[in-house]
C-alpha cells in the first residue's frame, strides 16, 4: 500500500498546524498505535519541542493580527515541515521515494498554509475577536481529527483533505474578491469627500 495518501494528508495538516502533526504522529508511533510513524518523530525531545511549540501556536493563533504575524513567520516553516514529514513517512514504508514524498508534502503544506493565512487576514478585518478563536479552534480540531483518521484510513482521509483544500482555495478567492471590492468602494468614497471638501473651500461654501 503506497504511503502517498498519508503524505498528502499530513502535508495538508502541516500547512495549518505543523507542530500538531508532528506531535500527533509521534504520539501514535510512541504508543504503538501505528507502525507507519518513523522513529525520528517518536523521540522524546522531538515530542517535547513539538508540544511546547503547539501550545505557543494555540495561543498566538487566536489573537487577531498576532495570528497573521505568526502565519508570516511560518510561511517557510510549515512547507518545510510538510516536506520533512512526508520524506520520513516515505522512508519508513519504502513505497515512495523520499524526494517525491517531500515534494508532495511540501507543496500541499504550502497550499494549505496560503489558504489559512489568507483566510485569517480576511477574518481580521472583522472588528470582533471571537471569529478568530472559533476558526482557530475549528482548525485545531480538524487537523487532529483528520490526522487521526488518516492513520487508520489514509485513502479516505486524503480525499477529505483534497476537498477541504479545494474548498479553502475557493473561499480565499471569494473573500479577497469581496474585500478588494469593499476597499475600492471605500477609497472611492474618501476621494469623493476630499473633492467635495476642496470644492467647498474653493467656493467658500460652509461644510454644512
Phi, psi and omega in degrees: 000126181291149181271001184305315179301320179291322177297316180297314181294317179294327176294315177301314181293325179296327178292342179260313180206089184295324182292324177295322180296311179299317181295314181295312180299318180298319179294317178300319180288316184293329180272358178080012179285341179215142176262001184269357183268125180294155184296331181299329180275351182263356182297139181303320181294323177295317180295321180294313180297316179297321179295317180295315180293327176297318178295320177298316180292324180300328178278307184298327186288349183254004181254122181306137179072325172295323178297323179291322176296317178299318178298320180298317179296327185267012178298329177266321187296314184294313176298322178296318178297318178298321179292317181294314179299317179298316179295320179294319178297320178294319179295330179291320185268330181074010182263357181209141181294149181300320182295315180295318180295320177297320179294317179294311181297317181292316181291322177294319178297320179297317180296314181289329175296317179297323176295313180299310183296318179295319178295318180296319178297324178290318180294328181293347176285347177283138183288340182263150185271352189289330180297326177296316181294319179295314181294319179296317179296319179296321178295316180298315180294321179296317178297313181298315182294317185285322177295319177297316179297323182293333180293334183248338179215073188297325182295312180295321179296321179295322177296316179297317179298320179295319178295316179297321179294314179296317179295322179295318177298317179297320180294318180298316179299316180296313182297317182288332174295317178293319181293317179297321178296318179296317180294322177296318179294320179294319177296322179294319178294321178296320179295320178296320178295321179296315179295322179294320179295319178296322179295320179293320179294323182290326182263354182075018180282132178295154185283009181232000000 
